[in-house]
Amino acid sequence: MKKFLHVQDIGPLSSALQEAAEIKKDRFAHDTLGKNKTLLMIFFNNSLRTRLSTQKAAMNLGMNVIVLDVNAGAWKLETERGVIMDGDKSEHLLEAIPVMGSYCDIIGIRSFAGLTDRSYDYEETVFNQFVQYSGRPVFAMETATVHPLQAFADLITIEEHKTKARPKVVLTWAPHPKALPQAVPNSFAEWMNAADVDLVITHPEGYELDPQFVGDARVEYNQMKALEGADFVYAKNWSCPGVTNPSDYGKVLSKEMSWTIDAAHMAVTDNGKFMHCLPVRRGMIVTDDVIEAPTSLVIPEAANREISAQVVIKRILETL
């Protein structure tokens, strides 16, 4: 595996999930695989779970790890071609990328959407520049449009807690005070479509996700109807994806608080488990009683981030 961005990059999900289960039983079974190999983790945006879990996963495999926070201690980087660099950006990414690649064996990238230029974001411009110019395998630690390590961890969590062969999984929009990217819901929908689950996506009108991620999922605009009989409820905010109206891309079209997941919402589920990628805005996305209930999976879900990252890094190491 030379690139990890979408679900198809991991190969058959059944074997990936089996490998995740094996790694979880013994995280250090392959602790010499990464000997004398270096992972460079590059962060253009803040991180807590992604940084800690991915670094821990690489260390479990015996790797050296370098962490670069581009916004704290590095030169400001220009990402656009054909610009006159007379502003506050001192180095172009096209020179920085091959330099970074010379110091490592694998690169992990975290770079959020700008939420102003849909084409730029959905073409994954920054991530693909690293793929093209670094000379190294590259994996996504969340990009402008996807967060595959999170979605893989979500699927591992569902596999561990499901009580029926084909559970009903509901991805629901929830309110948030500011505009957020679509990366988490995009990847969650993509991975659930590839798995054996009954996926329903619910959100207010105008928040339609890109069809490439919605796939065969059923879209329901009535949230309570969507939640009926759900086995898993995945709440997440996202800004307007601009599918039906490109001029609305990245905008907050609604802060409707009736979409906040509370006990009344969970009561119509089939003893549904609550999920969220974290960090979460309590009182906006979910109420205290729901996220603190025994049916909340947010902590084991976050813990599985180490496992999903380790499967991905292990598979990349095996191709070096």
C-alpha positions as CSV (number, residue, x, y, z in Angstrom):
1,M,0.0,0.0,0.0
2,K,1.6,3.3,-1.2
3,K,-1.4,5.6,-0.5
4,F,-4.2,5.5,2.0
5,L,-7.0,7.9,1.4
6,H,-10.2,5.9,0.6
7,V,-11.7,2.7,1.8
8,Q,-10.6,0.8,-1.4
9,D,-7.0,1.5,-0.5
10,I,-7.1,-0.9,2.5
11,G,-8.2,-3.8,0.3
12,P,-10.8,-6.4,1.5
13,L,-12.5,-5.1,4.7
14,S,-12.8,-8.5,6.2
15,S,-9.1,-9.1,6.2
16,A,-8.4,-5.5,7.5
17,L,-10.9,-6.1,10.4
18,Q,-9.3,-9.5,11.1
19,E,-5.9,-7.9,11.2
20,A,-7.2,-5.2,13.5
21,A,-8.5,-7.8,15.9
22,E,-5.1,-9.6,15.9
23,I,-3.2,-6.4,16.5
24,K,-5.5,-5.5,19.4
25,K,-4.7,-8.8,21.1
26,D,-0.9,-8.0,20.8
27,R,0.1,-4.5,19.7
28,F,3.8,-5.4,19.9
29,A,3.8,-8.6,17.8
30,H,5.4,-6.8,14.9
31,D,7.7,-4.4,17.0
32,T,10.7,-5.0,14.7
33,L,8.9,-4.3,11.4
34,G,9.6,-0.6,11.6
35,K,13.2,-0.9,12.9
36,N,15.3,1.9,11.4
37,K,12.3,3.3,9.6
38,T,11.0,6.8,10.2
39,L,7.4,8.1,10.1
40,L,7.0,11.9,9.5
41,M,3.7,13.2,10.8
42,I,2.8,16.6,9.3
43,F,0.1,18.7,10.9
44,F,-1.4,21.7,9.2
45,N,-4.1,21.7,11.8
46,N,-4.7,20.9,15.5
47,S,-4.9,17.4,16.7
48,L,-5.3,15.3,19.8
49,R,-6.4,11.7,19.1
50,T,-4.9,11.6,15.6
51,R,-1.5,12.7,16.8
52,L,-1.3,10.5,19.9
53,S,-2.9,7.4,18.4
54,T,-0.8,7.5,15.2
55,Q,2.4,8.2,17.0
56,K,1.7,5.3,19.4
57,A,0.8,3.0,16.6
58,A,4.1,3.7,14.8
59,M,6.1,3.2,18.0
60,N,4.3,-0.1,18.6
61,L,5.8,-1.2,15.2
62,G,9.3,0.0,16.3
63,M,9.4,3.1,14.1
64,N,11.1,6.4,14.8
65,V,8.6,9.3,14.7
66,I,9.1,12.9,13.7
67,V,6.2,15.3,14.3
68,L,6.0,18.6,12.4
69,D,3.4,21.2,13.4
70,V,3.5,23.5,10.4
71,N,1.9,26.3,12.3
72,A,4.3,26.3,15.2
73,G,8.0,26.5,14.4
74,A,8.1,25.9,10.6
75,W,8.1,28.4,7.8
76,K,4.7,29.4,6.5
77,L,4.1,27.4,3.4
78,E,2.6,28.5,0.1
79,T,0.4,25.8,-1.5
80,E,-0.7,27.6,-4.7
81,R,1.2,27.4,-8.0
82,G,1.9,30.5,-10.1
83,V,1.8,33.0,-7.2
84,I,4.2,35.8,-6.5
85,M,5.4,35.1,-3.0
86,D,5.6,38.6,-1.6
87,G,3.5,37.9,1.5
88,D,4.1,36.2,4.8
89,K,4.8,32.7,3.2
90,S,8.5,32.1,3.0
91,E,8.6,28.6,1.4
92,H,6.7,26.8,-1.3
93,L,5.2,23.4,-0.5
94,L,6.8,22.1,-3.8
95,E,10.3,22.6,-2.4
96,A,9.3,21.6,1.2
97,I,7.7,18.3,0.2
98,P,10.8,16.6,-1.4
99,V,12.9,17.9,1.5
100,M,10.6,16.4,4.0
101,G,10.6,13.1,2.0
102,S,14.3,12.9,2.3
103,Y,14.1,12.6,6.1
104,C,11.6,9.8,6.4
105,D,10.2,6.5,5.0
106,I,6.5,7.2,5.4
107,I,4.5,10.5,5.6
108,G,1.2,11.1,7.3
109,I,-0.7,14.3,6.4
110,R,-3.3,16.2,8.3
111,S,-4.7,19.2,6.4
112,F,-8.3,20.5,6.7
113,A,-10.6,22.0,4.1
114,G,-10.4,25.8,3.5
115,L,-14.2,25.7,3.0
116,T,-14.0,28.5,0.4
117,D,-13.0,26.8,-2.8
118,R,-14.9,23.6,-3.3
119,S,-12.8,22.4,-6.3
120,Y,-9.5,23.0,-4.5
121,D,-10.7,21.1,-1.4
122,Y,-12.4,18.2,-3.3
123,E,-9.5,17.7,-5.6
124,E,-7.4,17.0,-2.4
125,T,-4.8,19.5,-3.7
126,V,-2.4,19.4,-0.7
127,F,-2.6,15.6,-0.1
128,N,-2.0,14.9,-3.8
129,Q,1.0,17.2,-3.9
130,F,2.7,15.0,-1.2
131,V,1.8,11.9,-3.1
132,Q,3.3,13.4,-6.3
133,Y,6.5,15.0,-5.0
134,S,7.5,13.3,-1.7
135,G,8.7,10.0,-3.2
136,R,7.3,8.3,-0.1
137,P,4.1,6.4,0.8
138,V,1.5,8.9,2.1
139,F,-1.5,8.3,4.3
140,A,-4.3,10.6,5.4
141,M,-4.6,11.7,9.0
142,E,-7.6,13.8,7.9
143,T,-7.6,15.8,4.7
144,A,-9.9,18.4,3.1
145,T,-12.6,15.8,2.3
146,V,-11.9,12.5,4.2
147,H,-10.7,11.1,7.5
148,P,-10.2,7.4,6.8
149,L,-8.3,6.5,10.0
150,Q,-11.3,7.7,12.0
151,A,-13.8,5.8,9.8
152,F,-11.8,2.6,10.0
153,A,-11.7,2.9,13.8
154,D,-15.5,3.6,13.7
155,L,-16.0,0.3,11.8
156,I,-13.8,-1.6,14.2
157,T,-15.9,-0.3,17.1
158,I,-19.2,-1.2,15.4
159,E,-17.9,-4.7,14.7
160,E,-16.9,-5.1,18.3
161,H,-20.3,-4.0,19.7
162,K,-22.9,-5.1,17.1
163,T,-25.5,-7.6,18.3
164,K,-26.9,-8.5,14.9
165,A,-25.2,-9.5,11.6
166,R,-26.4,-6.4,9.7
167,P,-27.0,-3.5,12.1
168,K,-28.8,-0.3,11.3
169,V,-26.3,2.6,11.4
170,V,-27.6,6.2,11.3
171,L,-25.3,9.1,10.5
172,T,-27.0,12.2,11.8
173,W,-26.2,15.9,11.3
174,A,-26.2,17.9,14.6
175,P,-25.8,21.7,15.2
176,H,-22.5,23.4,15.8
177,P,-21.6,27.1,16.3
178,K,-19.1,27.3,13.4
179,A,-18.5,25.8,10.0
180,L,-16.9,22.4,10.0
181,P,-15.5,20.3,7.1
182,Q,-17.3,17.2,5.7
183,A,-14.3,14.9,6.1
184,V,-15.6,12.8,9.0
185,P,-19.1,12.2,7.6
186,N,-17.7,11.7,4.1
187,S,-15.4,8.9,5.2
188,F,-17.9,7.4,7.7
189,A,-20.5,7.1,4.9
190,E,-17.9,5.7,2.5
191,W,-16.7,3.0,4.9
192,M,-20.2,2.1,6.0
193,N,-21.3,1.7,2.4
194,A,-18.4,-0.8,2.0
195,A,-19.3,-2.7,5.1
196,D,-22.3,-4.9,5.7
197,V,-24.6,-2.4,7.5
198,D,-27.9,-0.7,6.8
199,L,-26.8,2.9,6.5
200,V,-29.2,5.9,6.8
201,I,-28.0,9.5,6.6
202,T,-30.2,12.2,8.0
203,H,-29.7,16.0,7.9
204,P,-31.6,19.2,7.2
205,E,-32.2,20.0,3.5
206,G,-29.2,21.7,2.0
207,Y,-26.6,19.6,3.8
208,E,-26.5,16.8,1.2
209,L,-23.1,15.0,1.1
210,D,-21.3,14.5,-2.2
211,P,-22.9,11.5,-4.0
212,Q,-19.5,9.7,-4.2
213,F,-19.7,9.3,-0.5
214,V,-23.5,8.8,0.0
215,G,-23.4,5.8,-2.3
216,D,-26.3,3.5,-1.7
217,A,-27.2,4.9,1.7
218,R,-30.8,6.0,2.3
219,V,-31.1,9.8,2.9
220,E,-33.9,10.8,5.3
221,Y,-34.7,14.4,6.2
222,N,-36.9,13.5,9.1
223,Q,-34.3,12.8,11.9
224,M,-36.7,11.0,14.3
225,K,-37.9,8.7,11.5
226,A,-34.3,8.0,10.5
227,L,-33.4,7.0,14.1
228,E,-36.2,4.5,14.5
229,G,-34.7,1.1,15.3
230,A,-31.1,2.3,15.0
231,D,-28.4,0.1,16.5
232,F,-25.7,2.8,16.2
233,V,-26.2,6.6,16.1
234,Y,-23.2,8.6,14.8
235,A,-23.7,12.3,15.4
236,K,-21.6,14.8,13.6
237,N,-21.9,18.4,12.3
238,W,-20.8,19.4,8.9
239,S,-21.1,22.6,6.9
240,C,-22.9,22.8,3.6
241,P,-21.1,20.6,1.1
242,G,-22.3,22.7,-1.8
243,V,-23.7,19.8,-3.8
244,T,-27.0,21.4,-4.7
245,N,-25.9,25.0,-4.5
246,P,-22.1,25.5,-4.9
247,S,-22.3,29.1,-3.7
248,D,-23.3,27.8,-0.2
249,Y,-20.2,25.6,0.1
250,G,-18.7,25.8,3.6
251,K,-21.6,27.8,5.0
252,V,-23.6,27.2,8.1
253,L,-27.2,27.0,6.9
254,S,-28.8,25.9,10.2
255,K,-28.2,25.7,13.9
256,E,-31.4,24.0,14.6
257,M,-31.1,22.7,18.1
258,S,-33.9,20.2,17.7
259,W,-31.3,18.0,16.0
260,T,-29.2,17.8,19.1
261,I,-29.0,14.1,20.2
262,D,-30.8,13.7,23.6
263,A,-32.6,11.0,25.5
264,A,-35.8,11.5,23.4
265,H,-33.8,10.8,20.2
266,M,-32.1,7.7,21.6
267,A,-35.5,6.4,22.9
268,V,-36.7,5.6,19.4
269,T,-33.6,3.5,18.6
270,D,-33.2,-0.2,19.3
271,N,-31.1,0.4,22.5
272,G,-28.8,2.3,20.1
273,K,-25.1,3.0,20.8
274,F,-24.0,6.6,20.6
275,M,-20.9,7.4,18.6
276,H,-18.9,10.6,17.8
277,C,-15.3,11.2,16.6
278,L,-14.5,13.8,19.4
279,P,-13.9,16.5,20.3
280,V,-17.6,17.1,20.9
281,R,-19.6,20.2,21.8
282,R,-21.8,19.1,24.7
283,G,-25.2,20.6,24.6
284,M,-24.9,21.2,20.8
285,I,-24.1,17.8,19.3
286,V,-25.2,15.7,22.3
287,T,-26.6,16.1,25.8
288,D,-24.6,15.1,28.9
289,D,-26.9,12.2,29.7
290,V,-26.5,10.5,26.3
291,I,-22.7,10.9,26.0
292,E,-22.2,9.7,29.6
293,A,-24.6,6.7,29.3
294,P,-23.4,3.1,29.2
295,T,-24.5,3.0,25.6
296,S,-21.9,5.7,24.6
297,L,-19.0,4.3,22.7
298,V,-17.0,7.5,22.3
299,I,-14.1,6.4,24.5
300,P,-13.6,2.8,23.0
301,E,-14.1,4.4,19.6
302,A,-11.2,6.8,20.3
303,A,-9.1,4.0,21.7
304,N,-9.5,2.1,18.4
305,R,-7.8,5.0,16.6
306,E,-4.5,3.4,17.6
307,I,-5.6,0.1,16.1
308,S,-6.7,1.5,12.8
309,A,-3.5,3.5,12.4
310,Q,-1.4,0.5,13.2
311,V,-3.0,-1.7,10.6
312,V,-2.5,1.1,8.0
313,I,1.2,1.8,8.9
314,K,2.0,-2.0,9.2
315,R,0.6,-2.6,5.7
316,I,2.7,0.3,4.3
317,L,5.8,-0.9,6.0
318,E,5.3,-4.3,4.5
319,T,5.5,-2.8,1.0
320,L,8.8,-0.9,1.6
